[in-house]
Amino acid sequence: MSELLDQAVSALNEKLAGGAFSATAKFDVADLGAIMLDGSGARVGDDAADVTLRADVDTFQQIVAGDLDATGAFMSGRLTVDGDMSLAMQLASVLA
């Protein structure tokens, strides 16, 4: 398992601690793996999800670190979304 994914899971769990996201989302990080997010928090995994967000490693790291807004990444084509767009927007607000 990637150390980067482990660190991202920890950071995402801190952001999700308020329990404001109850759907199922997946961050698919190119050439690295995937992280599942739901009402229980974040974990490394590659299960089916209501919405899937795809990005390269650099974009993913910037979003998790708070250096890049997920909405801005989507608008610039650095982040793609498959599935329920309203859930992606809800997740973006939680990660901000």
QUISULPE-V76123 format. One record per run of one state. SS is the DSSP state (a for helix, b for strand, c for the rest). FROM is the first residue (numbers start at 1). TO is the last residue. If there is no record, write none. Layout:
ss:SS from:FROM to:TO
ss:SS from:FROM to:TO
//
This chain:
ss:c from:1 to:2
ss:a from:3 to:16
ss:c from:17 to:24
ss:b from:25 to:29
ss:c from:30 to:32
ss:b from:33 to:38
ss:c from:39 to:40
ss:b from:41 to:44
ss:c from:45 to:50
ss:b from:51 to:55
ss:c from:56 to:56
ss:a from:57 to:65
ss:c from:66 to:69
ss:a from:70 to:75
ss:c from:76 to:78
ss:b from:79 to:83
ss:c from:84 to:84
ss:a from:85 to:95
ss:c from:96 to:96
//
